[in-house]
Amino acid sequence: MKKKCLVLNDREPIPENHLDDLDDRLDVAWHQRTGADFSLAEAIATHADSHILITTYMDLNAGYLRRMPNLEAIITTTVSTHYVDSGYCGEHGIKIFNTENYTGASVAEHAVALMMSAARQIPAIDGEVRRGNTECFDYPGAELAGKTAGIIGFGNIGGYVAKLLSGFDMQLQYYNRSPRESALARAVDLETLLDTSDIVFLTVTLNNDSHHMIDETALRRMKSSALLVNISPDDVMDKAAVERALENGEIRGAAMDLLEPKLFLDTPRAILTVRRAWFTTECFARRIGMWKGILKSYLAGDRIKTVHDLDFVPIEGSNQQGGERCDSSSR
């Protein structure tokens, strides 16, 4: 008997022919819509008999999951699984699989692009030029050579950021919960990194250790000339504290790839992208290939790693788990 699979997606459209070669084993329903047209409740009600759920950043709490009595596996197309109620899944024998290490160079390159944009005030200058001001003397840049970059989280992405930064003639240091060998950057404690870095990179995933790790206390430690670059989930930062620090000139600027950027739309010296660090043609294709590989292995009965096989640290006060550990920097 074919298993029923529901693909839930309200983000970058996935070509629906990608699972055609599994027709002999899988009955696939695609629920891909954007904006107000997307209804999670409607999708689950229509496909409540699904055995497998493939999803990207859907709020799959117990209330939704209990409406799917046949559900046996969830595949998240992201590294993070914090949007899936892992407690409920564990109690009901539902396996959760995540998609790891698909970002390659894309996210690290985006982090460096954010740094360059902030250091040289490129978006502000671009806006002035488009308004007819070709002098732009109010937007001096900052030279990066000789500066110190501090990378918080030294997993795959953090390490790749260091590799890219090594060509800028910068001093590199990192903070990581567990020791990592690196010929490019020296290990320091978090306080030292915040005190001495000219650019602070956040490249961790969200868990109990990393939640609001950049708060008022951390921001006060940073140099007033420092730049903050964030490619981590939003809640790694206390966004209200970052907004106040920018408004008050306590740090030079922040360049952030955020899921919810609304707080910063009118904030000076804030450069924003909306969760696009990973979104390159190459990375998108790689991600589809990887989660499809997980699906094939599951259907074949192969032993594959679930998130319950990992050392996850839940966020306090939540029924969910926050992606990988603080010392990992995959998306």
Backbone bond lengths (Angstrom), bond angles and torsions (degrees), N, CA, C in turn:
res aa  C-N    CA-C-N  psi(-1)  N-CA   C-N-CA  omega(-1)  CA-C   N-CA-C  phi
1 M - - - 1.458 - - 1.522 109.85 -
2 K 1.317 115.86 135.70 1.455 120.06 177.56 1.524 110.76 -67.93
3 K 1.317 115.40 143.02 1.457 120.08 171.10 1.528 108.76 -84.62
4 K 1.324 115.08 148.91 1.460 120.32 178.63 1.521 109.23 -97.24
5 C 1.323 115.03 132.19 1.461 121.50 -175.40 1.524 109.18 -126.02
6 L 1.322 116.18 130.41 1.462 122.21 177.02 1.522 108.89 -111.45
7 V 1.331 116.06 124.89 1.465 121.56 175.17 1.521 107.70 -102.76
8 L 1.326 116.01 114.74 1.464 122.76 -179.69 1.520 108.97 -104.42
9 N 1.320 116.61 121.73 1.459 118.38 -177.34 1.523 110.26 -155.22
10 D 1.339 116.09 122.91 1.460 119.94 174.61 1.527 110.55 -118.99
11 R 1.328 115.70 23.48 1.464 120.61 -177.74 1.525 110.54 -119.93
12 E 1.321 116.56 -138.39 1.460 120.05 -177.43 1.527 109.49 -58.78
13 P 1.339 118.04 121.38 1.471 120.41 -174.73 1.527 112.17 -59.81
14 I 1.317 115.51 135.05 1.461 122.32 176.80 1.528 107.88 -98.95
15 P 1.321 118.65 126.46 1.473 119.56 176.96 1.527 110.82 -55.73
16 E 1.317 116.39 125.69 1.458 120.42 -170.49 1.524 113.59 -78.60
17 N 1.324 117.17 -0.47 1.468 119.03 175.29 1.523 112.26 -89.29
18 H 1.332 117.24 0.67 1.460 120.27 -175.19 1.528 113.23 -67.52
19 L 1.318 117.48 -19.75 1.461 119.77 -179.34 1.523 112.41 -110.01
20 D 1.324 116.72 12.13 1.468 120.05 -177.27 1.525 112.43 -61.09
21 D 1.330 116.96 -31.08 1.466 119.06 -177.71 1.524 112.66 -74.54
22 L 1.341 116.78 -2.93 1.463 120.66 177.76 1.524 111.88 -105.13
23 D 1.327 116.78 13.89 1.464 121.30 -176.03 1.521 113.14 -57.15
24 D 1.322 117.20 -28.90 1.459 119.37 -177.36 1.522 112.21 -75.93
25 R 1.329 116.83 -15.52 1.467 120.45 -177.57 1.520 113.60 -120.36
26 L 1.321 116.98 -11.43 1.455 119.60 -167.88 1.519 110.99 -141.52
27 D 1.319 115.01 133.61 1.462 121.91 172.62 1.527 106.34 -103.69
28 V 1.327 117.27 105.02 1.464 122.22 -169.83 1.521 111.10 -100.54
29 A 1.328 115.67 131.28 1.462 122.40 171.77 1.526 107.85 -114.92
30 W 1.313 116.47 128.34 1.460 121.78 -179.93 1.524 109.17 -103.76
31 H 1.319 115.92 127.77 1.464 120.78 174.61 1.524 106.55 -123.28
32 Q 1.321 114.82 86.53 1.459 121.49 -177.76 1.520 109.07 -119.36
33 R 1.309 114.97 112.39 1.456 120.53 176.17 1.519 107.82 -145.07
34 T 1.298 115.98 168.43 1.456 119.32 179.82 1.521 110.49 -126.81
35 G 1.349 114.39 156.36 1.459 120.74 173.93 1.511 113.30 60.11
36 A 1.337 114.97 -139.73 1.461 121.07 -174.71 1.519 112.57 -68.70
37 D 1.328 117.47 -16.39 1.464 120.45 -179.43 1.521 112.76 -74.43
38 F 1.334 116.98 -13.59 1.461 119.48 -176.84 1.525 110.06 -89.90
39 S 1.317 116.35 129.95 1.466 121.95 176.69 1.520 108.70 -131.41
40 L 1.331 116.30 109.61 1.455 120.41 178.46 1.519 110.53 -64.00
41 A 1.327 116.42 -41.88 1.463 120.31 -179.47 1.529 110.96 -60.69
42 E 1.334 116.06 -42.07 1.466 120.08 179.38 1.523 111.17 -64.47
43 A 1.328 116.08 -42.96 1.465 119.87 -178.66 1.518 111.14 -62.58
44 I 1.320 116.65 -44.43 1.463 120.36 -178.31 1.522 110.80 -69.48
45 A 1.322 116.98 -39.21 1.462 119.63 178.38 1.527 111.31 -63.07
46 T 1.319 116.43 -39.33 1.464 121.24 -178.32 1.523 112.02 -71.96
47 H 1.334 116.07 -32.11 1.466 120.57 -174.74 1.527 111.08 -122.51
48 A 1.322 115.92 41.88 1.470 121.09 -176.02 1.520 113.17 -65.37
49 D 1.328 117.68 -17.68 1.467 120.64 -177.83 1.532 112.59 -91.32
50 S 1.319 117.58 12.14 1.468 121.02 -177.73 1.523 111.42 -66.95
51 H 1.332 114.88 144.88 1.468 121.22 176.04 1.532 111.76 -95.12
52 I 1.324 115.48 -31.27 1.463 121.29 -175.55 1.522 108.51 -128.52
53 L 1.321 115.59 137.90 1.458 121.96 180.00 1.523 108.35 -123.39
54 I 1.320 116.57 125.77 1.463 122.19 174.65 1.519 107.23 -112.62
55 T 1.329 117.36 127.18 1.453 118.63 -169.33 1.515 112.75 -151.07
56 T 1.319 114.39 156.25 1.462 122.87 175.67 1.523 108.44 -129.41
57 Y 1.317 116.37 113.27 1.466 122.39 174.23 1.527 113.69 49.52
58 M 1.330 117.33 47.84 1.454 122.13 170.20 1.527 108.72 -98.56
59 D 1.296 117.72 141.29 1.465 121.92 179.77 1.523 108.79 -78.72
60 L 1.317 115.56 81.95 1.464 120.95 -175.81 1.518 109.67 -91.91
61 N 1.324 115.08 78.38 1.459 120.41 177.94 1.524 110.00 -86.02
62 A 1.316 115.42 175.99 1.462 120.27 -176.46 1.522 111.79 -60.29
63 G 1.334 116.64 -33.77 1.452 120.10 179.90 1.517 112.85 -58.85
64 Y 1.313 116.53 -39.16 1.466 120.66 176.99 1.526 111.61 -78.47
65 L 1.316 116.06 -44.06 1.464 119.52 -173.66 1.523 112.64 -64.54
66 R 1.322 117.63 -33.93 1.468 118.80 -178.46 1.528 111.99 -70.70
67 R 1.321 116.92 -12.26 1.463 120.16 176.12 1.529 112.16 -81.30
68 M 1.336 116.05 -1.77 1.467 120.74 -178.59 1.527 108.44 -120.04
69 P 1.320 117.80 78.96 1.470 121.28 -171.71 1.525 114.27 -66.11
70 N 1.327 118.20 -21.19 1.467 120.99 -179.20 1.524 113.15 -91.02
71 L 1.317 116.55 -2.99 1.463 120.03 -172.31 1.525 110.91 -63.45
72 E 1.333 115.39 130.09 1.463 120.29 -179.41 1.527 113.18 -125.45
73 A 1.332 117.62 -17.72 1.465 119.38 -178.93 1.523 110.50 -153.02
74 I 1.334 115.20 141.78 1.461 122.64 173.90 1.522 107.49 -123.39
75 I 1.319 116.53 128.93 1.461 121.64 174.83 1.519 107.66 -112.74
76 T 1.324 116.77 116.22 1.460 119.75 174.06 1.523 108.02 -89.40
77 T 1.312 116.11 137.31 1.465 120.12 -179.33 1.522 111.25 -83.64
78 T 1.310 117.00 10.72 1.459 124.19 179.19 1.520 109.52 -122.99
79 V 1.331 116.24 166.03 1.464 120.49 171.88 1.521 109.58 -67.28
80 S 1.317 115.72 -47.24 1.460 120.38 -177.11 1.523 111.02 -69.95
81 T 1.334 115.66 141.43 1.466 121.67 175.23 1.525 110.73 -123.05
82 H 1.332 116.64 18.76 1.463 119.47 -172.06 1.525 112.78 -65.12
83 Y 1.322 117.73 -15.67 1.458 121.34 -178.65 1.529 112.62 -89.41
84 V 1.317 116.94 1.37 1.468 122.23 176.93 1.524 108.65 -108.54
85 D 1.316 117.33 132.27 1.468 121.31 179.12 1.523 108.76 -73.39
86 S 1.325 115.18 92.41 1.461 119.89 -175.30 1.523 111.86 -70.64
87 G 1.339 117.05 -26.71 1.458 119.52 176.80 1.517 111.47 -62.87
88 Y 1.328 115.85 -47.19 1.464 120.27 177.83 1.524 110.23 -62.25
89 C 1.321 116.55 -44.15 1.470 120.00 -178.74 1.521 111.13 -61.87
90 G 1.332 116.77 -42.03 1.453 119.96 179.14 1.515 112.17 -62.50
91 E 1.323 116.62 -40.41 1.461 121.25 -179.29 1.525 112.18 -68.72
92 H 1.321 117.11 -27.03 1.465 120.65 -174.49 1.528 112.83 -111.13
93 G 1.316 116.83 13.94 1.459 120.52 174.29 1.512 115.06 69.04
94 I 1.322 116.73 24.01 1.466 120.85 178.68 1.525 108.49 -90.49
95 K 1.305 116.77 121.19 1.461 121.11 -179.28 1.531 110.17 -79.44
96 I 1.326 116.07 141.53 1.466 121.79 175.47 1.524 108.37 -117.28
97 F 1.320 115.43 125.79 1.463 121.41 176.05 1.527 108.77 -117.67
98 N 1.315 116.43 137.10 1.460 119.17 175.63 1.523 110.45 -113.44
99 T 1.322 115.50 166.96 1.463 121.85 -177.54 1.522 108.23 -107.10
100 E 1.325 115.93 109.46 1.455 120.67 -172.37 1.524 112.37 -102.14
101 N 1.332 114.50 151.68 1.472 122.80 165.31 1.524 113.81 56.02
102 Y 1.322 116.65 36.97 1.456 119.10 178.71 1.524 112.88 -94.22
103 T 1.333 117.20 -10.78 1.462 118.97 -170.23 1.517 113.28 -75.38
104 G 1.331 117.66 -23.59 1.455 119.14 179.84 1.511 111.53 54.14
105 A 1.310 116.34 -133.27 1.462 121.34 -178.55 1.525 112.63 -83.04
106 S 1.324 118.36 -13.47 1.467 120.89 -167.85 1.522 113.24 -58.64
107 V 1.322 117.71 -50.07 1.460 120.43 -175.92 1.526 110.96 -69.66
108 A 1.324 116.80 -40.58 1.464 119.75 178.46 1.523 110.87 -62.93
109 E 1.314 117.19 -41.88 1.461 120.61 177.60 1.519 110.85 -62.24
110 H 1.328 116.73 -39.27 1.463 120.17 179.09 1.528 110.53 -64.94
111 A 1.326 116.76 -39.81 1.462 120.10 177.97 1.521 111.11 -59.76
112 V 1.316 116.71 -43.69 1.466 120.32 179.22 1.530 110.37 -67.83
113 A 1.333 117.09 -36.85 1.463 120.28 176.61 1.528 110.87 -63.00
114 L 1.330 117.32 -40.35 1.462 120.76 176.30 1.523 110.54 -62.08
115 M 1.330 116.44 -43.99 1.461 120.38 178.17 1.526 111.04 -57.72
116 M 1.316 116.84 -48.18 1.459 120.87 -179.11 1.525 111.42 -63.29
117 S 1.325 116.28 -40.98 1.463 120.20 179.71 1.520 111.42 -61.68
118 A 1.341 115.91 -40.61 1.459 119.76 -179.45 1.525 111.65 -74.76
119 A 1.318 116.74 -43.40 1.463 119.88 -177.17 1.522 111.74 -63.08
120 R 1.317 117.03 -36.96 1.465 120.64 -178.06 1.529 112.74 -103.53
121 Q 1.345 117.75 6.14 1.465 123.63 177.09 1.537 111.46 52.18
122 I 1.311 115.73 41.70 1.461 120.67 -174.34 1.530 112.94 -62.46
123 P 1.356 120.62 -45.88 1.468 118.23 -179.96 1.527 113.19 -60.43
124 A 1.340 117.52 -40.23 1.465 120.32 179.94 1.527 110.99 -65.68
125 I 1.324 116.67 -43.06 1.462 120.30 179.69 1.523 110.44 -66.12
126 D 1.323 116.98 -40.74 1.463 120.84 177.12 1.524 110.52 -57.77
127 G 1.347 116.07 -44.26 1.457 119.67 178.75 1.518 112.67 -62.57
128 E 1.332 116.78 -41.11 1.466 120.50 179.18 1.526 111.02 -64.67
129 V 1.311 116.72 -43.69 1.466 120.25 179.87 1.525 110.53 -60.94
130 R 1.331 116.93 -41.62 1.463 120.38 179.65 1.523 111.98 -66.99
131 R 1.340 116.51 -23.09 1.468 120.41 176.29 1.528 112.03 -90.28
132 G 1.320 117.26 4.30 1.454 120.62 175.34 1.513 115.39 97.84
133 N 1.323 118.17 -0.08 1.464 121.55 178.65 1.524 108.85 -92.04
134 T 1.319 116.98 107.17 1.461 120.51 -177.73 1.526 112.62 -100.44
135 E 1.330 117.21 8.82 1.468 119.78 178.83 1.528 111.74 -97.91
136 C 1.326 116.79 -51.76 1.472 122.16 171.99 1.533 112.65 55.90
137 F 1.322 117.24 40.52 1.457 120.01 -178.40 1.531 112.95 -71.86
138 D 1.314 117.44 -10.81 1.468 120.70 -179.57 1.524 112.54 -84.17
139 Y 1.317 117.96 2.75 1.463 120.49 -173.95 1.529 111.53 -127.64
140 P 1.332 116.74 66.51 1.470 118.21 177.65 1.526 110.87 -69.67
141 G 1.311 115.85 143.37 1.455 120.58 177.68 1.512 111.65 -89.90
142 A 1.319 115.61 173.74 1.466 122.35 176.40 1.521 108.32 -118.58
143 E 1.323 116.20 128.56 1.459 120.65 176.72 1.527 109.49 -73.12
144 L 1.313 116.66 141.34 1.460 120.76 -175.97 1.522 113.23 -96.18
145 A 1.309 117.97 -27.92 1.461 121.24 -179.50 1.525 109.95 -57.64
146 G 1.322 115.78 130.69 1.454 121.09 179.89 1.515 114.59 86.44
147 K 1.337 117.79 -9.65 1.460 121.32 179.40 1.530 109.77 -80.32
148 T 1.332 114.92 166.77 1.463 121.41 179.55 1.525 109.87 -108.09
149 A 1.309 116.32 125.23 1.465 122.18 175.16 1.517 108.99 -105.68
150 G 1.330 116.21 131.07 1.455 121.92 176.94 1.515 110.32 -113.35
151 I 1.315 116.42 126.77 1.465 121.85 -176.07 1.523 108.67 -110.44
152 I 1.322 116.56 117.08 1.463 121.49 178.29 1.525 107.90 -94.10
153 G 1.321 116.10 112.66 1.461 122.15 -172.98 1.510 109.47 97.25
154 F 1.331 116.71 112.92 1.467 119.35 -173.30 1.521 110.33 -123.49
155 G 1.341 114.44 51.31 1.451 119.97 173.56 1.516 110.18 -89.80
156 N 1.314 116.91 -145.14 1.462 120.89 -176.33 1.524 112.37 -59.61
157 I 1.331 116.57 -48.26 1.458 119.66 -176.89 1.523 110.89 -73.69
158 G 1.332 117.07 -45.24 1.456 119.62 178.51 1.517 112.20 -57.86
159 G 1.326 116.22 -41.76 1.456 120.26 177.78 1.516 112.30 -64.88
160 Y 1.335 116.29 -36.51 1.466 119.53 179.28 1.520 110.47 -71.20
161 V 1.337 116.90 -35.96 1.467 119.85 174.78 1.529 109.81 -58.79
162 A 1.336 116.59 -45.09 1.468 120.49 178.73 1.525 110.83 -59.58
163 K 1.315 116.87 -41.58 1.469 120.86 179.19 1.524 110.81 -60.19
164 L 1.323 116.75 -43.61 1.460 120.34 179.72 1.527 111.44 -68.39
165 L 1.336 116.38 -40.65 1.465 120.38 -177.98 1.517 112.52 -69.83
166 S 1.317 117.20 -21.08 1.462 119.69 -178.00 1.525 111.85 -62.16
167 G 1.321 117.18 -19.84 1.457 120.61 177.60 1.511 114.08 -84.65
168 F 1.340 117.63 -2.08 1.461 121.54 -178.03 1.531 113.08 -97.08
169 D 1.317 118.03 5.22 1.465 122.03 -177.79 1.528 110.53 58.32
170 M 1.331 116.26 42.68 1.461 122.47 178.85 1.522 109.90 -106.56
171 Q 1.322 115.64 158.04 1.457 121.71 171.11 1.528 107.59 -86.22
172 L 1.325 117.67 129.99 1.460 121.31 -174.06 1.520 110.89 -116.31
173 Q 1.334 115.26 135.58 1.456 121.37 174.75 1.520 108.15 -142.44
174 Y 1.329 115.29 159.29 1.457 117.93 -178.19 1.525 109.88 -145.14
175 Y 1.343 113.62 155.97 1.461 121.39 170.36 1.515 107.53 -118.53
176 N 1.314 115.68 131.64 1.455 121.49 177.95 1.519 108.25 -145.20
177 R 1.331 115.95 142.20 1.460 118.65 -176.84 1.519 111.84 -63.65
178 S 1.310 116.94 -35.77 1.462 120.89 177.18 1.525 108.88 -115.26
179 P 1.323 118.42 147.03 1.469 121.45 -175.77 1.525 112.05 -61.97
180 R 1.303 116.20 142.43 1.456 122.85 174.83 1.530 108.66 -132.19
181 E 1.303 116.07 141.49 1.460 120.32 175.48 1.527 109.10 -81.66
182 S 1.325 116.43 133.67 1.455 120.14 177.28 1.518 109.90 -152.52
183 A 1.317 115.08 131.85 1.462 120.29 174.12 1.521 111.23 -88.67
184 L 1.341 116.48 -4.97 1.459 120.54 -175.03 1.518 113.49 -102.09
185 A 1.329 117.11 -31.23 1.460 120.65 -172.95 1.522 110.18 -136.81
186 R 1.330 115.89 149.23 1.462 120.12 178.70 1.524 109.36 -97.21
187 A 1.312 115.97 146.11 1.459 121.74 178.64 1.522 109.86 -81.79
188 V 1.343 116.23 134.68 1.464 122.12 176.48 1.521 107.88 -138.16
189 D 1.326 116.47 166.65 1.460 118.68 173.81 1.525 109.02 -78.48
190 L 1.322 115.65 165.72 1.462 120.50 -173.86 1.523 111.72 -62.33
191 E 1.328 116.77 -40.77 1.458 119.98 -178.22 1.527 111.04 -62.80
192 T 1.323 116.37 -43.30 1.465 119.97 178.39 1.518 111.05 -62.73
193 L 1.325 116.19 -41.97 1.460 119.77 179.39 1.525 110.68 -60.00
194 L 1.325 116.78 -46.71 1.460 120.19 -178.63 1.526 111.28 -65.80
195 D 1.316 116.67 -38.83 1.468 121.25 -177.24 1.523 112.61 -67.30
196 T 1.320 117.40 -33.87 1.465 120.54 -165.88 1.518 115.10 -114.22
197 S 1.315 118.95 -6.56 1.470 120.47 -175.13 1.527 111.41 -87.32
198 D 1.323 115.01 140.70 1.462 121.01 173.05 1.525 111.20 -86.87
199 I 1.310 116.57 -28.86 1.465 122.64 173.20 1.519 107.40 -130.21
200 V 1.327 116.68 127.75 1.463 122.40 178.44 1.524 108.31 -110.39
201 F 1.322 116.19 119.91 1.463 122.34 177.83 1.526 109.44 -100.96
202 L 1.329 116.13 131.67 1.465 121.77 172.87 1.521 108.32 -103.83
203 T 1.339 116.41 113.49 1.471 120.38 -178.03 1.524 110.10 -132.74
204 V 1.330 117.02 44.10 1.462 121.49 179.23 1.522 109.72 -113.78
205 T 1.322 116.73 160.11 1.454 120.93 171.44 1.524 109.32 -94.33
206 L 1.313 115.47 169.76 1.459 121.28 -170.08 1.519 111.52 -88.15
207 N 1.315 116.05 122.10 1.458 122.25 171.27 1.521 108.24 -152.34
208 N 1.310 116.99 -172.22 1.454 119.95 -174.67 1.526 112.28 -63.10
209 D 1.319 117.36 -33.13 1.459 120.81 179.23 1.524 112.24 -72.72
210 S 1.311 116.94 -36.13 1.463 119.72 -173.07 1.524 113.71 -94.82
211 H 1.319 118.33 -11.01 1.466 121.03 -177.97 1.530 110.38 -59.75
212 H 1.338 116.17 121.45 1.470 122.98 179.93 1.531 112.56 54.60
213 M 1.328 117.07 34.75 1.462 118.60 178.80 1.532 111.17 -68.23
214 I 1.338 117.19 -24.35 1.459 120.40 170.15 1.522 107.28 -100.54
215 D 1.331 114.55 97.11 1.462 122.19 -178.61 1.525 108.36 -123.27
216 E 1.327 117.21 -167.77 1.463 120.22 -178.73 1.522 111.64 -58.26
217 T 1.323 116.36 -41.15 1.463 119.99 -179.54 1.522 110.85 -62.70
218 A 1.318 116.97 -46.01 1.466 120.55 179.38 1.522 111.25 -64.30
219 L 1.315 117.07 -41.98 1.460 120.75 -178.76 1.525 111.60 -65.52
220 R 1.323 116.79 -34.87 1.468 119.84 178.19 1.523 111.43 -66.19
221 R 1.315 117.07 -26.63 1.457 120.31 179.04 1.528 111.71 -75.89
222 M 1.300 117.64 -25.21 1.460 121.17 -175.24 1.522 111.31 -72.26
223 K 1.307 115.79 152.13 1.461 121.18 175.69 1.528 110.18 -63.22
224 S 1.318 116.70 148.21 1.464 119.21 176.60 1.528 111.43 -67.44
225 S 1.326 116.88 -18.73 1.467 121.92 178.20 1.523 112.56 -94.01
226 A 1.333 117.26 3.49 1.464 120.88 -173.23 1.525 112.03 -79.31
227 L 1.326 114.58 153.07 1.455 122.85 172.30 1.523 109.07 -110.01
228 L 1.329 115.99 140.95 1.462 122.31 175.23 1.521 108.34 -108.13
229 V 1.326 116.40 127.11 1.466 121.82 177.90 1.521 107.84 -119.31
230 N 1.327 116.61 120.73 1.466 120.28 -176.78 1.521 111.49 -120.10
231 I 1.334 115.60 123.31 1.466 121.34 169.63 1.526 109.93 -121.98
232 S 1.332 116.63 14.86 1.463 123.07 179.81 1.522 109.93 -91.53
233 P 1.338 118.55 168.96 1.459 120.38 172.64 1.526 111.06 -55.61
234 D 1.320 115.81 148.97 1.458 121.34 -173.18 1.521 113.37 -50.21
235 D 1.337 117.11 -43.27 1.458 120.21 -170.56 1.520 114.14 -78.29
236 V 1.324 117.91 3.32 1.463 119.25 167.00 1.529 108.99 -65.58
237 M 1.330 115.91 -26.96 1.460 121.51 175.67 1.523 110.28 -105.27
238 D 1.317 116.39 148.86 1.457 121.60 162.08 1.524 104.92 -81.69
239 K 1.319 116.40 97.39 1.462 119.72 -170.86 1.525 112.24 -63.26
240 A 1.320 116.83 -33.89 1.464 119.01 177.79 1.524 110.78 -63.94
241 A 1.326 116.69 -38.97 1.464 120.46 178.46 1.525 110.82 -67.29
242 V 1.323 117.31 -39.59 1.467 120.55 177.76 1.524 110.08 -64.66
243 E 1.321 116.48 -41.87 1.465 120.30 179.51 1.525 110.61 -61.40
244 R 1.331 117.08 -42.81 1.474 120.21 178.47 1.525 111.08 -64.65
245 A 1.322 116.60 -40.94 1.467 119.99 -179.94 1.525 110.98 -62.46
246 L 1.316 117.17 -38.39 1.460 120.46 177.45 1.522 111.16 -69.91
247 E 1.317 116.81 -44.36 1.464 120.81 179.17 1.527 111.43 -59.79
248 N 1.329 116.34 -38.28 1.467 121.17 -176.18 1.526 113.31 -90.32
249 G 1.319 117.02 1.08 1.450 120.23 179.65 1.512 114.27 69.96
250 E 1.331 116.81 25.62 1.465 120.09 -178.69 1.524 111.93 -75.99
251 I 1.324 117.76 -23.75 1.462 122.72 170.51 1.531 107.26 -131.64
252 R 1.318 115.85 159.53 1.468 120.16 -175.08 1.522 112.16 -67.98
253 G 1.327 117.05 -39.49 1.450 119.57 -177.59 1.513 111.37 -178.27
254 A 1.328 115.11 171.59 1.466 121.49 177.70 1.521 108.31 -142.68
255 A 1.315 115.80 135.02 1.465 122.35 176.01 1.519 106.82 -121.57
256 M 1.343 116.93 118.60 1.461 120.10 -164.29 1.526 111.64 -136.81
257 D 1.308 115.36 135.51 1.462 122.81 172.36 1.521 106.66 -100.28
258 L 1.330 117.23 104.43 1.458 121.93 -168.43 1.521 111.73 -121.80
259 L 1.323 114.74 150.72 1.455 120.37 171.65 1.522 110.63 -76.80
260 E 1.333 116.51 -38.97 1.463 122.43 -179.26 1.530 109.01 -124.98
261 P 1.333 118.56 90.58 1.469 120.88 -175.63 1.523 115.02 -90.32
262 K 1.337 117.85 2.31 1.464 121.20 -168.84 1.524 113.16 -54.05
263 L 1.324 118.36 -38.00 1.462 121.71 -176.85 1.521 111.93 -58.49
264 F 1.328 117.34 -27.31 1.461 121.21 -171.68 1.527 113.86 -103.08
265 L 1.320 118.13 7.20 1.460 119.58 -173.18 1.520 112.57 -61.37
266 D 1.323 117.70 -31.81 1.465 121.11 -179.79 1.521 112.39 -111.42
267 T 1.321 116.42 17.08 1.461 120.57 -176.26 1.521 110.56 -88.79
268 P 1.326 117.79 128.29 1.465 119.21 177.99 1.523 111.51 -66.60
269 R 1.322 115.19 146.41 1.467 123.00 175.22 1.527 113.19 64.33
270 A 1.331 116.44 23.91 1.468 121.09 173.69 1.525 108.73 -109.31
271 I 1.320 116.41 124.90 1.463 122.44 176.49 1.524 107.33 -109.55
272 L 1.329 116.66 130.82 1.461 120.87 -169.06 1.521 112.35 -126.47
273 T 1.319 115.11 138.65 1.458 122.30 160.48 1.528 106.51 -129.49
274 V 1.324 116.17 157.46 1.461 120.36 -173.58 1.525 109.41 -108.72
275 R 1.316 115.24 87.13 1.464 123.30 176.46 1.532 111.45 47.45
276 R 1.318 114.74 51.25 1.460 119.96 -179.00 1.522 112.52 -117.54
277 A 1.319 118.27 8.57 1.462 119.82 -177.85 1.527 111.48 -59.59
278 W 1.308 117.02 -36.97 1.466 121.51 -176.52 1.523 112.67 -84.75
279 F 1.332 118.08 -15.71 1.461 121.39 -161.95 1.524 111.89 -84.09
280 T 1.321 114.64 82.22 1.457 122.34 169.14 1.525 107.68 -120.34
281 T 1.298 115.84 160.60 1.466 120.02 179.02 1.522 111.11 -55.86
282 E 1.335 115.17 -42.87 1.459 120.13 -176.91 1.527 111.52 -67.96
283 C 1.323 115.98 -43.63 1.465 120.26 -177.24 1.531 111.22 -68.33
284 F 1.327 116.53 -39.08 1.461 120.73 179.67 1.526 110.40 -61.35
285 A 1.327 116.20 -45.81 1.468 120.25 178.77 1.524 111.22 -64.63
286 R 1.321 116.07 -39.15 1.469 120.27 -179.44 1.531 110.22 -65.26
287 R 1.326 116.99 -41.68 1.465 120.00 -178.76 1.526 111.07 -63.43
288 I 1.330 116.91 -45.50 1.463 119.77 178.63 1.521 110.42 -58.94
289 G 1.324 116.09 -45.08 1.458 119.84 -179.79 1.513 112.80 -60.74
290 M 1.334 116.86 -35.82 1.463 119.98 -176.61 1.520 111.82 -75.06
291 W 1.359 117.37 -45.31 1.470 115.91 179.98 1.532 111.53 -71.75
292 K 1.321 116.41 -27.78 1.463 118.64 174.32 1.526 110.21 -66.97
293 G 1.322 116.61 -36.83 1.463 120.29 176.08 1.518 111.94 -62.64
294 I 1.342 116.50 -38.85 1.465 120.52 176.13 1.526 110.03 -62.69
295 L 1.324 115.80 -44.48 1.466 120.50 179.38 1.526 110.98 -60.15
296 K 1.315 117.43 -45.25 1.466 120.95 179.50 1.527 111.15 -61.69
297 S 1.328 115.96 -43.18 1.467 119.75 -179.89 1.519 110.85 -64.15
298 Y 1.325 116.55 -39.40 1.464 119.80 178.75 1.524 110.70 -64.18
299 L 1.318 116.70 -45.02 1.462 120.23 179.92 1.524 111.64 -63.89
300 A 1.335 116.09 -30.33 1.467 120.52 179.82 1.521 112.58 -80.89
301 G 1.336 116.74 -6.68 1.455 120.45 -179.58 1.513 114.01 80.60
302 D 1.335 117.13 16.44 1.462 120.40 179.33 1.526 110.53 -70.09
303 R 1.319 115.24 153.29 1.472 120.50 174.39 1.524 108.13 -81.01
304 I 1.306 116.73 110.38 1.458 120.91 179.22 1.521 109.34 -126.45
305 K 1.311 114.91 151.31 1.461 121.90 -174.09 1.521 111.15 -69.22
306 T 1.326 116.25 131.58 1.455 121.61 171.39 1.518 108.37 -102.69
307 V 1.337 116.25 168.52 1.465 118.05 179.98 1.519 111.19 -67.07
308 H 1.327 118.20 -21.44 1.459 120.32 178.03 1.525 112.08 -73.60
309 D 1.332 116.82 -11.57 1.461 120.45 175.74 1.519 111.90 -82.68
310 L 1.349 116.88 -9.26 1.454 121.45 -175.26 1.516 110.73 -100.98
311 D 1.313 115.32 168.02 1.467 121.53 178.72 1.519 108.82 -89.99
312 F 1.328 116.16 74.51 1.450 120.28 -179.75 1.526 110.20 -83.62
313 V 1.332 115.48 147.30 1.458 121.61 177.68 1.518 107.64 -116.81
314 P 1.344 119.63 112.12 1.455 120.68 -177.64 1.518 111.92 -69.85
315 I 1.319 116.01 152.16 1.457 121.02 174.67 1.514 108.42 -78.75
316 E 1.325 116.70 131.71 1.455 120.58 -177.59 1.519 109.83 -60.70
317 G 1.328 115.06 141.66 1.449 120.53 178.49 1.516 113.70 77.81
318 S 1.313 117.32 10.37 1.460 121.35 -178.91 1.511 109.62 -127.27
319 N 1.332 116.45 150.22 1.453 121.46 173.80 1.515 111.52 -88.18
320 Q 1.336 115.59 2.31 1.439 120.00 -174.53 1.512 109.67 -108.38
321 Q 1.345 115.15 171.30 1.440 120.56 176.51 1.510 109.38 -119.15
322 G 1.309 114.96 149.86 1.447 119.73 -166.03 1.496 116.41 -101.26
323 G 1.299 118.48 58.23 1.448 118.64 173.94 1.500 111.80 69.99
324 E 1.323 116.84 -146.88 1.440 120.29 -178.95 1.519 110.66 -82.49
325 R 1.297 115.27 175.19 1.447 120.70 179.69 1.519 110.41 -67.77
326 C 1.335 114.92 165.75 1.453 121.18 -176.37 1.515 112.16 -60.57
327 D 1.332 118.13 -24.20 1.453 118.86 -176.86 1.523 112.57 -91.88
328 S 1.310 116.70 14.49 1.458 119.96 175.12 1.506 109.11 -113.47
329 S 1.301 116.56 148.78 1.460 118.58 -176.75 1.515 112.73 -128.61
330 S 1.315 117.38 26.81 1.453 119.36 172.74 1.515 108.87 -79.51
331 R 1.329 115.65 162.29 1.455 120.05 -179.44 1.511 110.21 -84.01
